[in-house]
Amino acid sequence: MISELDVALADGRSVHVFDTGPLADDALTVVWHHGSPQTGAPLDPLVAAAEARGIRVVSYARPSYGGSTALPGRDVASAAADVAQVADALGLGRFAVMGASGGGPHALACAALLGDRVSGAVTFAGLAPLTDEFDWFDGMVAPGGLHAALSGRESRVAFAIIDEFDEESFVAADYAALDGRWSSLGADVGRAAAWGDDGLIDDDVAFVTPWGFELDDITAPVLFAQGALDRVAPASHAGWMLGQVPGSELWLRRDEGHVSILDAVPVALDWLAAAAG
């Protein structure tokens, strides 16, 4: 059973939180960082895999998503302060973090800024910080939103008016996943539309501006799970981050894309459990 609650934050905002609840006193808790755009609700295959392993899942909607209050000008780093307050409200001490797509950078923020409180981090198909050390946009089929965000939020808002999903962004493996085991992801993206475009716009602006931390600040174990066929967050991003995060690991799956890489969730949960000790 997933419970939902709104957690009040110190600055007067609130975030909408989902919690599968503790399965045992010593259960590992994983804080899930959702993709862009989603509602923040944990996806069915994640919940099932976690329950089978006795792992608690806590998820929350980032600002302007799923009923959470907006945070104008937010950067990627701001997620860490929000998560710390959610964890305090739920009585969580140490926990792991996991993020998919747009959630990946925010999971890394927690790993960088919350110190020993984070036992490990996993990202699936996440973007790297904007850098000129490699061709950051190369391999993206539809980077229009991110290109617009380079010129600021107003430009990104204008792009949202004409933005349409490019079906070439996903490969066959992604569509198979969305039609089957990860159908809950597509359904959740549909529900996210009820809160408009602000969350996605703010995510894109945050991705292409300074994140508020450095990757080499991370001391927790980090795993990058990446599909070699990804046309949204190309594999070059994970490969570059591997060289920036000390001691990190990369699982590069040659037949997977942006969505189908989520099939690695069960083994990634096992990896987090082992990292937590």
Order of alpha helices (4+ residues) and beta strands (2+ residues): beta-beta-beta-alpha-beta-alpha-beta-alpha-beta-alpha-alpha-alpha-alpha-alpha-beta-alpha-beta-alpha
